[in-house]
Amino acid sequence: MKTIEELKSDVAVAADADGLLDVAYARCDSPLGELLLAATPRGLVKVGFASEAAGALDQLADRLSPRVLFSPARLDPVRRELDEYFAGRRHEFDLDLDWRLSSGFRRRVLRATARIPYGETSTYTRMASAAGSPRAHRAAGTALGANPLPIVVPCHRVLRSGGALGGYTGGLEKKQSLLELEGALSS
C-alpha cells in the first residue's frame, strides 16, 4: 500500500504530464531546519523556513495558481544545490528563479542582493542605492525581510551600516550561521 506522500507524488506526476502542475513543492532538511521549496515552470519561486511554511502554500495558491502540488522530483536540483551549499562545496547557485512574488523596488533590491558574492557582505544603504533609491535603506530592509528566496538570494549577506546583523526572516541565529558558513563572520 502506498503512503500519502507517494500518492501525492503520483498525482503530481500525472498533473505534470497533463500540463496541470503550476507550482511544485517539496520539503528539504537543512542545517537550519526544514525548508519549504516551491518552483514553477519559470524556476524556483519560494524558499521558506519552517516558521513561515504554514502560510506559504496558501500564498502561492493565492498569488500564482491554485494548482500547487507536492512534487519532490521537480525540486531535486534545488535540494542538490542547497546540500552542496551547506556542505561548503557551492558558492553560487545556478538555478532559474521566478521573481513573481516581488515587484518594483523590492524586486530591484532582491536582484542587487543576488549579486553579492559568497563570503562578502553589503549594507541596506548599498542595496537601496543599487535599487535606485539611495536614501531608502529602511525600505530596502523591508524588501529583504519579505525575500521569498532566502539563502538562494542571499539577504543574510546584508548588514547594518555599522556591521550589526540587522534582521532576518528566519531569525538572527540563522543569519549568523549562514555568515559563519561563508566565512563572512567569525564564530
C-alpha positions as CSV (number, residue, x, y, z in Angstrom):
1,M,0.0,0.0,0.0
2,K,1.3,3.5,-0.9
3,T,1.9,6.2,1.6
4,I,0.1,9.5,1.4
5,E,3.3,11.1,0.2
6,E,3.7,8.5,-2.6
7,L,0.1,9.1,-3.6
8,K,0.6,12.9,-3.6
9,S,3.7,12.4,-5.8
10,D,1.8,10.2,-8.2
11,V,-0.9,12.9,-8.6
12,A,1.8,15.5,-9.2
13,V,3.5,13.3,-11.9
14,A,0.1,12.8,-13.7
15,A,-0.7,16.5,-13.4
16,D,2.7,17.5,-14.7
17,A,2.3,15.1,-17.7
18,D,-1.0,16.8,-18.5
19,G,0.4,20.3,-18.1
20,L,-1.6,21.0,-14.9
21,L,1.2,21.4,-12.4
22,D,1.7,25.1,-12.0
23,V,3.6,25.1,-8.7
24,A,5.5,22.1,-7.4
25,Y,6.6,22.0,-3.8
26,A,8.7,19.8,-1.5
27,R,10.3,19.9,1.9
28,C,14.0,19.8,2.4
29,D,16.1,19.2,5.5
30,S,18.9,21.6,6.2
31,P,21.2,22.6,9.0
32,L,18.8,25.5,9.6
33,G,15.8,23.2,9.9
34,E,13.2,22.1,7.4
35,L,12.8,24.3,4.4
36,L,9.8,24.5,2.1
37,L,10.8,24.8,-1.6
38,A,8.5,25.7,-4.5
39,A,9.1,26.0,-8.2
40,T,7.1,27.0,-11.2
41,P,8.0,26.2,-14.8
42,R,9.9,29.5,-14.8
43,G,12.1,28.5,-11.8
44,L,12.4,28.5,-8.1
45,V,9.8,30.8,-6.6
46,K,9.9,30.1,-2.8
47,V,12.3,29.0,-0.1
48,G,10.5,29.1,3.2
49,F,11.7,28.5,6.8
50,A,9.6,26.2,9.0
51,S,8.2,29.3,10.8
52,E,6.6,30.6,7.7
53,A,5.8,27.3,5.9
54,A,2.2,27.1,7.1
55,G,1.0,30.2,5.1
56,A,3.5,29.8,2.2
57,L,1.4,27.3,0.2
58,D,-1.7,29.4,0.6
59,Q,0.3,32.5,-0.6
60,L,1.5,30.5,-3.6
61,A,-2.1,29.4,-4.4
62,D,-3.4,33.0,-4.0
63,R,-0.7,34.8,-5.9
64,L,0.3,32.3,-8.6
65,S,-2.1,29.4,-9.1
66,P,-4.3,27.2,-7.1
67,R,-2.6,24.2,-8.8
68,V,0.1,23.7,-6.1
69,L,1.1,20.1,-5.7
70,F,3.7,18.1,-3.7
71,S,6.3,17.1,-6.3
72,P,9.7,16.4,-4.8
73,A,11.3,15.2,-8.0
74,R,10.7,18.7,-9.6
75,L,12.8,20.2,-6.7
76,D,15.7,17.7,-6.8
77,P,18.1,20.1,-8.5
78,V,17.3,22.8,-5.9
79,R,17.8,20.3,-3.0
80,R,21.1,19.2,-4.5
81,E,22.4,22.7,-4.8
82,L,21.3,23.5,-1.3
83,D,23.1,20.4,0.0
84,E,26.3,21.4,-1.8
85,Y,26.0,25.0,-0.4
86,F,25.6,23.7,3.2
87,A,28.5,21.3,2.7
88,G,30.7,24.3,1.6
89,R,31.1,23.0,-1.9
90,R,28.8,25.5,-3.7
91,H,29.4,29.3,-3.6
92,E,27.0,30.3,-6.3
93,F,23.5,28.9,-7.1
94,D,22.9,28.0,-10.7
95,L,19.1,27.9,-10.7
96,D,16.4,29.6,-12.7
97,L,14.4,32.0,-10.5
98,D,10.8,33.0,-10.7
99,W,10.7,36.6,-9.4
100,R,6.9,37.0,-9.4
101,L,6.5,37.2,-5.7
102,S,8.2,40.5,-5.7
103,S,7.9,43.6,-7.9
104,G,9.1,47.2,-8.3
105,F,11.6,48.5,-5.7
106,R,11.5,45.2,-3.8
107,R,12.5,43.2,-6.8
108,R,15.3,45.6,-7.7
109,V,16.7,45.2,-4.1
110,L,16.5,41.4,-4.4
111,R,18.2,41.3,-7.8
112,A,21.0,43.5,-6.4
113,T,21.3,41.3,-3.3
114,A,21.6,38.2,-5.6
115,R,24.8,39.7,-6.9
116,I,26.6,39.9,-3.5
117,P,29.4,37.3,-3.7
118,Y,29.7,34.4,-1.4
119,G,31.6,35.3,1.8
120,E,31.1,39.0,1.3
121,T,28.6,41.4,2.9
122,S,26.9,44.6,2.0
123,T,24.6,47.1,3.7
124,Y,21.0,48.1,3.5
125,T,22.1,51.5,2.2
126,R,24.1,50.0,-0.6
127,M,21.2,47.8,-1.6
128,A,18.9,50.8,-1.6
129,S,21.4,52.6,-3.8
130,A,21.7,49.7,-6.2
131,A,17.9,49.6,-6.5
132,G,17.9,53.3,-7.5
133,S,16.8,54.9,-4.2
134,P,19.9,55.7,-2.1
135,R,18.1,57.0,0.9
136,A,15.6,54.2,1.1
137,H,17.6,51.9,3.4
138,R,14.6,51.1,5.6
139,A,12.5,50.2,2.6
140,A,15.4,48.0,1.4
141,G,15.3,46.3,4.8
142,T,11.6,45.7,4.4
143,A,12.2,44.3,0.9
144,L,14.8,41.9,2.3
145,G,12.6,40.9,5.1
146,A,10.0,39.8,2.5
147,N,12.5,37.9,0.4
148,P,10.7,34.9,-1.0
149,L,14.0,33.2,-1.8
150,P,16.3,33.4,1.3
151,I,19.6,31.6,1.1
152,V,19.5,31.5,-2.7
153,V,19.0,35.3,-2.9
154,P,21.4,35.9,0.0
155,C,19.7,38.5,2.1
156,H,21.7,37.2,5.0
157,R,24.7,39.0,3.5
158,V,23.2,42.4,4.1
159,L,24.1,44.1,7.4
160,R,23.5,47.4,9.0
161,S,26.0,50.2,8.2
162,G,27.8,49.7,11.5
163,G,28.2,46.0,10.9
164,A,25.4,44.8,13.1
165,L,23.4,41.9,11.8
166,G,20.1,43.7,11.4
167,G,17.1,41.4,11.0
168,Y,16.4,38.1,9.2
169,T,13.1,36.3,8.5
170,G,14.5,33.0,9.7
171,G,15.9,34.6,12.9
172,L,19.2,36.1,13.7
173,E,20.8,32.8,14.7
174,K,20.2,31.5,11.2
175,K,21.6,34.7,9.6
176,Q,24.7,34.3,11.8
177,S,25.1,30.6,10.9
178,L,24.9,31.4,7.2
179,L,27.5,34.1,7.5
180,E,29.8,31.9,9.6
181,L,29.4,29.1,7.0
182,E,30.5,31.5,4.3
183,G,33.4,32.8,6.4
184,A,32.0,36.3,6.4
185,L,31.6,36.3,10.2
186,S,33.8,34.8,12.9
187,S,32.2,32.3,15.2
